[in-house]
Amino acid sequence: MRWSFSLMKNRLPGAFLIGLMGLSGCSGLADMSEMGHPPRMTRTSDPTQAPEYRPVTMPMPPLQPPPTEVGSLWRPGSRAFFKDQRASQVGDLIKISVVIADNAAVTNNTSASGSGSENFGIPSLFGFQGKALSSSSALDTSSSSANTATGTISRNETVTLALAGTITQVLPNGNFVVVARQEVRVNGELRQLMVSGVVRPQDITEDNTVTHDRIAEARISYGGRGQLSKLQTPRYGQQVLDSILPF
């Protein structure tokens, strides 16, 4: 048992290095496939066919059939007499506007102090009197405490995006699940934008636009890949060591 344990212990560094080489090899193959030309753009495809796509389920009220009237000019479910040009069905396009200008500044200063003193003497104890018992220093305690804290938070974020999305799902209560993706390649750097969430039909404006603050469960991503992103990202080995090293 001792020999097998030592053998396993000797094999651990080798297995660890092989794992690191495998990770670096996968990364190296991906980098070599794009050598000599800019990063490849993703093909246009159905977002619902992506491996990470999952249908959205939300709490829904019970379904009730719309009332119908004989001879009425209005079709049940219609929102206007004339045809509405806004997105309303799966596959319709919708413009999503993201304008985030977030400024936050928080300063918190606290200071607390306290002090206490106790002087306890025993003039007599069970009929016994003495200098030691009656001394005022028979029990003398004192304490003090102080606490000072200062905290400052300053944040400034600005994101402005406008991209077109697609309705991928119509929920039973009429809300839309929208997904918007866009890729822009400039000088060998590929920028990827992604917005998804749930939208109410009433929040879509007349020009078929919805703002990000009207999107529930919004997921907004702005990133990319390329030479600059590669240089700014630590290598896999460094990331693994940073995760497991305790110092």
C-alpha positions, 0 to 999 in steps of 0.5 A: 500500500505504501509503495502504491501510494508513493507511485501514485504521488510520483505520477500526479505531477506527470498527469498534471503536466499532461493535462496542462499540455492538453489545454495548451494544445487545444488553445494552440490548435485553435490559434494556429487555425486562425494564423495568417488571417483575422478571426472567423465570424460565426455563420448566421444561424437559428439561435434556437439551434445553438447548444446553449439555448434553452426555452424560457419558462415564466409564471403564467396566468390561467388561459381564458378564451377571448369573448366573441361577439356575433357580427363584430368587426374586431378579430379576437386578439387584435390590437388595432384596426389597421395592421400593426407593423410591430414584431408580434410573432416568432421570427419577426425582427425587433430593434433593441436599444441599450443605453447604459450610463451608470455613475455611482459614488459612495463614501462611508465614514464611521467612528465609534469609541467607548470606555468603562470603569468599575471600582468594587469594595467589600466592607465586610464579609460574613462578619469579617472585617479587614483592610483587605476586604474593605479596600477600595481596590479589592476589585478594580476594572477598566476598559476602552474600545475604539473603531474607525472605518473609511470606505469609498466606491466610485464607478463609471460605466457607459454602454451604448448599443443598437442591434436587431434581434429576433423573437424566438418564443411567444409565451402563453401570456403574450410576452416575447422572448428576444435574442439579438446577436451581432459580430463586428470585425475590425483590424483582426479584432472580432467584437461580439454583442449579445442581448436576450430577455423577455419583452412585453408587446406594450413596451415595443414602440411604434418604430419597432424598438424596445429599450434595455430597461424594458427587458426582463431577465436581460442578459447583455454581453459585449466581448470578443476575440482576436490578437488584442484580447489574446494578449490581455488574457492570461494563459491557461497554465497561469490561470490554473496555478492562480486558482490552486496555489494558496500563496 
